[in-house]
Amino acid sequence: MNSVLLEWSGLTVTPWKIVGYLGVLLFGGRWVVQLWASRKLGRPALPAAFWHMSLAGSVLLVLYFVFGKNDSVGIIQNVIPAAIAGYNLYLEAKRQRAEPRNGEQV
């Protein structure tokens, strides 16, 4: 996974760097999703997609920092947001299970 796929103008791209780039795009792109949801509702909002993108981006970045870079700072920096995103997704799933579905009696 460390084989060079592309070298251009001092930039070296490997498969692990592609994993890292995808992680950065997901982790950064979650703010675009948050902005879109907030504009749509007219108030600050954190949609479930925000947490899904946070978790996926963090996991990809942890993989990059563990296997591609062997960098403990990057690992710690991304494990904590992954845990928080996972916990928020757990809370959302728990809330959805507790809500009655359309037409069901409680």
VENDA-V625343 format. One record per pair of residues at least 24 apart in sequence whose ideal C-beta (glycine too) atoms are under 8 Angstrom apart, sorted by the first residue. I is the first residue (numbers start at 1). J is the second residue. If there is no record, write none. Layout:
i = {I & I}
j = {J & J}
This chain:
i = {1 & 1 & 2 & 14 & 16 & 16 & 16 & 16 & 17 & 17 & 19 & 19 & 19 & 19 & 20 & 20 & 20 & 20 & 20 & 20 & 22 & 22 & 23 & 23 & 23 & 23 & 23 & 23 & 23 & 23 & 23 & 24 & 24 & 25 & 26 & 26 & 26 & 26 & 26 & 27 & 27 & 27 & 27 & 27 & 27 & 28 & 29 & 29 & 30 & 30 & 48 & 48 & 51 & 51 & 51 & 51 & 52 & 52 & 54 & 54 & 54 & 54 & 55 & 55 & 55 & 55 & 58 & 58}
j = {67 & 68 & 68 & 68 & 64 & 67 & 68 & 69 & 64 & 68 & 60 & 63 & 64 & 68 & 60 & 61 & 64 & 65 & 68 & 69 & 57 & 60 & 56 & 57 & 58 & 59 & 60 & 61 & 63 & 64 & 78 & 57 & 61 & 57 & 53 & 54 & 56 & 57 & 60 & 53 & 54 & 57 & 58 & 61 & 81 & 57 & 53 & 57 & 54 & 57 & 89 & 92 & 85 & 88 & 89 & 92 & 85 & 89 & 81 & 82 & 84 & 85 & 82 & 85 & 86 & 89 & 82 & 85}
